[in-house]
Amino acid sequence: MTRARVLWLSLAACALLAFAPACGKKESIVAPVSNVPPAITGLFPVPRSTGIVYDTPIYAQFDRALDARTVDTTTVFLKVDTKRTSIAVEYLNVVNRIQITPRTTLELNKTYTVELSPRLKTPGGDSLGAKVVWQFSTNSVRRLTYTMPPNGALEGPHAMLAWSGNGGPSNNYLYEVFASTDSAAVANRTAPMIQSAVYVNCLPRSSWTAGVRTYWAVNTVNLVTGERFLNDVSSFDVYEDFAPTDTLIIPLTDYGGAGSNNRTQFCATPTMTTGTGFNSGIRWNLSGDRPNLHVRDAVITMNANTSSAATVAQGNTQIWYGQNTWSSCAFTLNGVPYTETNGYLATATVSGLQATFLSPALSAFVEAAARTTGWYGFLLRGTGTVNWDVVTSGVPQPQLKVIYYR
């Protein structure tokens, strides 16, 4: 082989090697690094929303799954003003949702801030990337809890309605009470409004329909903000007219009063006096120790210590319920005990020298006072002066007779 041919073959071999892959080596393709943050598909409450009920759900929902290990109280925060609020945080994998539950009830009329940390990640490592913050403001009233009667209970025809939720009576709140045997009318608030007042109870001024279910509901009105909150509908059943009953005479506990510019004080005396110049009160043993008492009627009778039936009739004696505690021997003419403006219970029906008090409101109050504590007896008012016998032994006078369902 000539020298020229050898040179040509060497150059050709080199050319082929230049295009051949290297022996024992593989080429690698490096994917570009990228982070596609999970997208938020829903926030609740809606950002910048106002009047949000304080116990509403709080959540953030995403377009895909998150790594549950990154969802906790170090990446999810709830603040009021600049102060963090204690919360429980739960990740609902089925719906890709972060659920936030405050450990204490949210304050009313406050702006809350929800913050999600950029450290939240998907199982694939994609992070939220940027902090997410949104705010909402709470409403101005509490949801009511109906305390009497319990929902679905069987009650007498004069059951008191009572509730809690915004504390005791306050001039900042008004309660509108609706009641009917028509559930839809109560739910729609087209039923009769039987009371609109600041009080957290309602004495029925007429009897509930016997043998029928009664529905009722309360609107809470904040008189400062103007918010009107429609609370849920509750109901109770009423005894049939023919349901069997028994009678109970409630023991007289004490009584007292003052008159003539406090120069006349009576307690432990054989008579008590009512009229425009007197402040008089009486208590029977209604101490909240009969929780299962269902009253059909409560009747109070008083016998006048006078020979003139006309005097008794002209007395126009009324019975009200007391607003506060009182001592029978420490009455004042223009002071304690007081009564509520809706505390009227009944006006006497007079027959000769005897006065009888009977009304749905009186029966309702007696039942409530026998079943629960926090009531303060009865006050007596009148436009004419009448002296009444007080008998504390034997058959008591004044007498409270309760007809109740067995």
C-alpha positions as CSV (number, residue, x, y, z in Angstrom):
1,M,0.0,0.0,0.0
2,T,1.4,3.3,-1.0
3,R,1.9,6.0,1.5
4,A,-0.7,8.2,-0.1
5,R,-3.4,5.6,0.3
6,V,-2.6,5.1,4.0
7,L,-3.0,8.8,4.6
8,W,-6.3,8.9,2.8
9,L,-7.7,5.9,4.9
10,S,-6.6,7.6,8.2
11,L,-8.4,10.8,7.3
12,A,-11.6,8.9,6.3
13,A,-11.6,7.1,9.7
14,C,-11.3,10.3,11.6
15,A,-14.2,11.8,9.7
16,L,-16.4,8.8,10.6
17,L,-15.4,9.0,14.2
18,A,-16.4,12.6,14.3
19,F,-20.0,11.7,13.6
20,A,-20.2,8.5,15.7
21,P,-21.5,8.7,19.4
22,A,-18.9,8.4,22.1
23,C,-18.5,4.8,23.4
24,G,-20.1,4.0,26.8
25,K,-21.8,7.5,27.2
26,K,-25.4,8.7,27.0
27,E,-26.7,12.1,26.3
28,S,-29.1,13.7,29.1
29,I,-31.9,16.2,28.7
30,V,-32.4,18.6,31.7
31,A,-36.0,19.8,32.1
32,P,-36.4,23.5,32.8
33,V,-37.2,24.3,36.5
34,S,-40.8,25.8,36.9
35,N,-43.3,26.4,39.8
36,V,-47.0,26.5,38.9
37,P,-48.7,27.8,42.0
38,P,-52.0,26.2,42.9
39,A,-54.8,28.5,41.9
40,I,-57.5,29.7,44.4
41,T,-61.0,28.9,43.1
42,G,-63.0,30.2,46.1
43,L,-62.6,32.3,49.3
44,F,-65.3,32.5,51.9
45,P,-66.3,34.8,53.3
46,V,-65.9,36.8,50.1
47,P,-63.1,39.3,50.3
48,R,-64.2,42.8,51.6
49,S,-67.7,41.4,52.5
50,T,-69.6,43.0,55.4
51,G,-72.3,41.9,57.8
52,I,-71.0,38.3,57.8
53,V,-72.7,36.2,60.5
54,Y,-70.0,35.6,63.2
55,D,-70.3,31.8,63.1
56,T,-70.1,31.4,59.3
57,P,-67.6,28.9,57.8
58,I,-64.2,30.3,56.7
59,Y,-62.3,28.6,54.0
60,A,-60.0,28.8,50.9
61,Q,-60.5,26.4,48.1
62,F,-57.9,25.4,45.4
63,D,-57.9,24.0,41.9
64,R,-55.8,21.0,42.9
65,A,-54.6,19.1,45.9
66,L,-52.2,20.6,48.5
67,D,-49.7,18.7,50.6
68,A,-51.6,18.4,53.9
69,R,-48.3,18.5,55.8
70,T,-47.9,22.1,54.9
71,V,-51.4,23.1,56.1
72,D,-51.4,24.0,59.8
73,T,-51.4,27.0,62.1
74,T,-47.9,28.0,61.0
75,T,-49.1,28.7,57.4
76,V,-52.7,29.7,58.0
77,F,-53.7,32.7,60.2
78,L,-56.8,34.6,61.3
79,K,-56.4,38.1,62.8
80,V,-58.6,40.7,64.3
81,D,-56.9,44.1,63.9
82,T,-53.3,43.0,64.2
83,K,-53.8,40.3,66.8
84,R,-53.9,36.7,65.9
85,T,-57.0,34.7,66.9
86,S,-56.6,31.1,68.0
87,I,-57.9,28.7,65.3
88,A,-58.1,25.1,64.3
89,V,-57.0,24.4,60.7
90,E,-58.1,21.4,58.7
91,Y,-57.3,20.3,55.1
92,L,-60.3,18.7,53.3
93,N,-58.5,16.7,50.6
94,V,-61.7,15.6,48.8
95,V,-62.6,19.2,47.9
96,N,-59.1,20.7,48.0
97,R,-60.1,23.1,50.8
98,I,-58.5,24.7,53.8
99,Q,-61.1,24.9,56.6
100,I,-60.6,27.5,59.4
101,T,-62.4,27.1,62.7
102,P,-62.0,29.9,65.3
103,R,-61.5,28.4,68.8
104,T,-63.4,31.3,70.3
105,T,-66.6,33.0,69.0
106,L,-65.8,35.9,66.7
107,E,-66.5,39.4,67.9
108,L,-69.4,41.4,66.5
109,N,-68.8,44.4,64.2
110,K,-65.1,43.6,63.7
111,T,-62.9,43.3,60.6
112,Y,-61.0,40.0,60.4
113,T,-58.0,39.2,58.2
114,V,-57.2,35.7,56.8
115,E,-53.6,35.1,55.7
116,L,-52.2,32.1,53.8
117,S,-48.5,31.7,53.8
118,P,-46.5,31.3,50.5
119,R,-45.0,28.1,52.1
120,L,-48.2,26.2,51.3
121,K,-47.3,23.5,48.7
122,T,-48.8,20.8,46.4
123,P,-47.6,17.2,46.7
124,G,-45.4,17.9,43.7
125,G,-43.6,20.7,45.5
126,D,-45.3,23.7,43.7
127,S,-45.6,26.4,46.4
128,L,-48.2,29.2,46.7
129,G,-45.4,31.5,45.9
130,A,-46.9,34.7,47.3
131,K,-48.9,35.5,50.5
132,V,-52.7,35.5,50.1
133,V,-54.6,38.0,52.3
134,W,-58.3,38.8,52.4
135,Q,-60.7,40.5,54.9
136,F,-64.3,40.4,56.0
137,S,-66.4,42.1,58.6
138,T,-68.8,40.4,61.1
139,N,-72.4,41.3,61.7
140,S,-73.8,43.1,64.8
141,V,-76.1,40.6,66.5
142,R,-75.8,37.1,68.0
143,R,-77.8,34.1,66.8
144,L,-80.5,33.4,69.5
145,T,-80.8,30.3,71.5
146,Y,-84.4,29.4,72.3
147,T,-84.5,28.4,76.0
148,M,-88.3,27.9,76.6
149,P,-90.1,25.9,75.4
150,P,-87.6,23.3,74.1
151,N,-88.2,22.5,70.4
152,G,-90.7,19.8,70.0
153,A,-91.9,19.9,73.7
154,L,-95.4,19.2,74.8
155,E,-96.6,22.3,76.6
156,G,-99.7,23.8,78.3
157,P,-101.8,26.5,76.5
158,H,-99.9,29.4,78.2
159,A,-96.2,28.5,77.7
160,M,-93.9,31.5,78.0
161,L,-91.4,32.0,75.1
162,A,-87.9,32.8,76.1
163,W,-84.4,33.1,74.5
164,S,-80.8,34.1,75.0
165,G,-78.0,35.3,72.7
166,N,-77.5,39.0,73.2
167,G,-77.5,39.1,77.0
168,G,-80.2,40.5,79.2
169,P,-82.7,43.2,78.2
170,S,-80.9,46.1,76.5
171,N,-82.0,49.2,74.8
172,N,-79.7,48.4,71.9
173,Y,-81.7,45.3,70.8
174,L,-85.3,44.9,69.9
175,Y,-87.0,41.4,69.6
176,E,-89.9,40.8,67.2
177,V,-91.8,37.7,68.1
178,F,-94.0,35.8,65.5
179,A,-96.2,32.9,66.3
180,S,-98.8,30.8,64.5
181,T,-100.0,27.3,63.7
182,D,-98.8,27.9,60.2
183,S,-95.1,27.1,59.9
184,A,-94.6,28.8,56.5
185,A,-96.2,32.0,57.8
186,V,-93.8,32.1,60.7
187,A,-90.8,31.3,58.5
188,N,-91.8,34.1,56.0
189,R,-92.7,36.4,58.9
190,T,-96.2,36.9,57.6
191,A,-97.6,35.4,60.8
192,P,-98.9,37.9,63.5
193,M,-96.2,39.7,65.4
194,I,-97.2,39.1,69.0
195,Q,-94.6,41.2,70.6
196,S,-91.9,43.8,69.7
197,A,-89.9,44.7,72.8
198,V,-86.4,44.8,74.4
199,Y,-87.3,41.8,76.7
200,V,-85.9,38.3,76.2
201,N,-89.2,36.6,76.9
202,C,-92.7,36.8,75.7
203,L,-95.8,36.2,77.9
204,P,-98.7,35.0,75.7
205,R,-101.6,37.4,76.0
206,S,-104.0,34.8,74.5
207,S,-103.9,31.0,74.8
208,W,-102.1,28.8,72.4
209,T,-104.5,26.6,70.4
210,A,-105.1,23.3,72.3
211,G,-104.1,20.0,70.6
212,V,-102.2,21.8,67.8
213,R,-98.5,22.5,67.1
214,T,-97.5,26.1,67.5
215,Y,-94.6,27.6,65.5
216,W,-92.7,30.6,66.6
217,A,-89.6,32.7,65.7
218,V,-87.8,35.8,66.8
219,N,-86.1,38.6,64.8
220,T,-83.3,40.4,66.5
221,V,-83.0,44.0,65.6
222,N,-79.9,46.0,66.4
223,L,-81.2,49.5,67.0
224,V,-77.7,51.0,66.6
225,T,-76.7,49.4,63.3
226,G,-80.2,48.7,61.9
227,E,-79.4,45.0,61.3
228,R,-82.4,42.7,61.4
229,F,-81.5,39.0,61.9
230,L,-84.1,36.4,61.3
231,N,-83.6,33.5,63.7
232,D,-84.7,29.9,63.1
233,V,-88.3,28.7,63.6
234,S,-89.0,26.6,66.6
235,S,-92.2,24.7,67.6
236,F,-94.0,23.0,70.5
237,D,-97.2,20.9,70.8
238,V,-100.0,21.9,73.1
239,Y,-102.0,19.6,75.3
240,E,-105.5,18.6,74.3
241,D,-108.4,20.3,76.1
242,F,-109.5,17.0,77.6
243,A,-106.0,16.1,79.0
244,P,-106.3,15.1,82.7
245,T,-105.4,17.7,85.3
246,D,-104.8,18.1,89.0
247,T,-104.9,21.0,91.4
248,L,-102.1,22.4,93.6
249,I,-102.3,25.2,96.2
250,I,-98.9,27.0,96.3
251,P,-97.8,28.0,99.8
252,L,-97.6,31.7,100.6
253,T,-94.0,32.7,101.3
254,D,-94.1,36.4,102.3
255,Y,-95.5,39.8,101.5
256,G,-94.8,43.4,102.3
257,G,-95.5,47.0,101.4
258,A,-95.2,50.7,102.1
259,G,-97.4,53.7,101.9
260,S,-98.2,57.2,103.1
261,N,-94.7,58.5,102.1
262,N,-93.1,55.4,103.7
263,R,-94.5,56.1,107.1
264,T,-96.7,53.1,106.8
265,Q,-94.8,49.8,106.5
266,F,-96.5,46.4,106.6
267,C,-95.0,43.0,106.8
268,A,-96.1,40.1,109.0
269,T,-99.4,42.1,109.5
270,P,-102.9,40.7,109.2
271,T,-103.7,42.8,106.2
272,M,-102.0,44.3,103.2
273,T,-103.0,47.4,101.3
274,T,-103.1,48.3,97.6
275,G,-103.7,51.5,95.8
276,T,-102.1,54.5,94.3
277,G,-100.5,55.5,97.6
278,F,-99.0,52.0,98.2
279,N,-96.2,49.8,96.9
280,S,-97.1,46.2,97.7
281,G,-95.7,42.8,96.8
282,I,-96.3,39.2,97.5
283,R,-94.5,35.9,96.9
284,W,-95.6,32.3,96.7
285,N,-93.2,29.4,96.8
286,L,-92.3,29.5,93.1
287,S,-88.6,28.6,93.3
288,G,-87.8,26.9,90.0
289,D,-87.9,23.4,91.5
290,R,-90.8,22.1,89.4
291,P,-89.2,21.8,86.0
292,N,-91.9,19.5,84.6
293,L,-94.9,21.6,85.7
294,H,-97.3,22.3,82.8
295,V,-100.0,24.8,83.9
296,R,-103.4,24.8,82.4
297,D,-104.5,27.8,84.6
298,A,-103.1,29.7,87.6
299,V,-105.7,31.5,89.7
300,I,-105.1,34.1,92.4
301,T,-107.8,35.0,94.9
302,M,-107.8,37.7,97.5
303,N,-110.4,38.6,100.1
304,A,-110.9,42.2,101.0
305,N,-111.0,43.3,104.7
306,T,-113.9,45.7,104.2
307,S,-117.7,45.7,104.3
308,S,-118.1,47.5,101.0
309,A,-118.2,45.5,97.8
310,A,-118.1,48.8,95.9
311,T,-114.7,49.7,97.4
312,V,-113.3,46.4,96.1
313,A,-114.8,47.0,92.7
314,Q,-113.5,50.6,92.5
315,G,-110.0,49.5,93.5
316,N,-109.3,48.2,90.0
317,T,-106.5,46.0,91.5
318,Q,-103.9,44.7,89.1
319,I,-101.1,42.2,89.5
320,W,-97.7,42.6,87.8
321,Y,-94.5,40.6,88.0
322,G,-91.5,42.0,89.9
323,Q,-88.3,43.0,88.2
324,N,-85.7,42.7,91.0
325,T,-85.2,41.1,94.4
326,W,-86.9,42.6,97.4
327,S,-87.3,42.3,101.1
328,S,-90.8,42.1,102.5
329,C,-90.1,44.5,105.4
330,A,-87.9,47.0,103.4
331,F,-90.4,48.4,100.8
332,T,-90.3,52.0,99.8
333,L,-93.2,53.8,98.3
334,N,-91.4,55.0,95.1
335,G,-88.6,52.5,95.0
336,V,-87.8,48.8,95.1
337,P,-89.4,46.6,94.0
338,Y,-90.0,47.7,90.5
339,T,-91.8,46.1,87.6
340,E,-91.2,45.9,83.9
341,T,-93.3,47.9,81.5
342,N,-94.6,44.6,80.0
343,G,-95.0,43.1,83.5
344,Y,-98.8,43.4,83.6
345,L,-100.4,40.1,84.2
346,A,-104.1,40.5,85.1
347,T,-106.8,42.8,86.5
348,A,-109.0,41.5,89.3
349,T,-112.5,40.2,88.5
350,V,-114.5,41.2,91.6
351,S,-117.4,39.3,93.1
352,G,-118.6,40.9,96.4
353,L,-115.5,41.1,98.6
354,Q,-113.4,38.6,96.6
355,A,-111.0,39.5,93.8
356,T,-109.9,36.8,91.3
357,F,-107.0,37.1,88.9
358,L,-106.9,34.9,85.9
359,S,-105.2,35.4,82.5
360,P,-102.9,33.6,80.0
361,A,-100.1,35.9,81.0
362,L,-100.5,35.1,84.7
363,S,-100.6,31.4,84.0
364,A,-97.5,31.6,81.8
365,F,-95.6,33.6,84.4
366,V,-96.5,31.2,87.3
367,E,-95.4,28.2,85.1
368,A,-92.1,29.9,84.2
369,A,-91.4,30.8,87.9
370,A,-92.1,27.3,89.0
371,R,-89.9,25.7,86.3
372,T,-86.9,28.1,86.3
373,T,-85.2,30.5,88.7
374,G,-84.7,34.3,88.3
375,W,-88.2,35.6,89.0
376,Y,-89.1,38.0,91.8
377,G,-92.7,37.5,92.8
378,F,-95.7,39.8,92.2
379,L,-96.5,43.4,92.7
380,L,-100.0,44.8,93.3
381,R,-101.3,48.1,91.8
382,G,-104.6,49.8,92.0
383,T,-106.5,53.1,91.4
384,G,-108.4,52.7,94.7
385,T,-107.3,51.8,98.2
386,V,-108.3,48.3,99.3
387,N,-107.2,46.4,102.4
388,W,-106.8,42.6,101.9
389,D,-106.8,39.8,104.5
390,V,-103.5,37.9,104.9
391,V,-103.8,34.3,106.3
392,T,-100.6,32.3,106.5
393,S,-101.9,29.2,108.2
394,G,-104.7,26.8,107.2
395,V,-106.1,27.9,103.8
396,P,-103.8,30.7,102.8
397,Q,-105.0,34.1,101.6
398,P,-104.1,35.5,99.2
399,Q,-104.2,32.1,97.5
400,L,-102.5,30.8,94.4
401,K,-104.2,27.8,92.9
402,V,-102.5,26.0,90.0
403,I,-104.4,23.6,87.7
404,Y,-101.8,21.5,86.0
405,Y,-101.6,18.6,83.6
406,R,-100.8,15.2,85.1
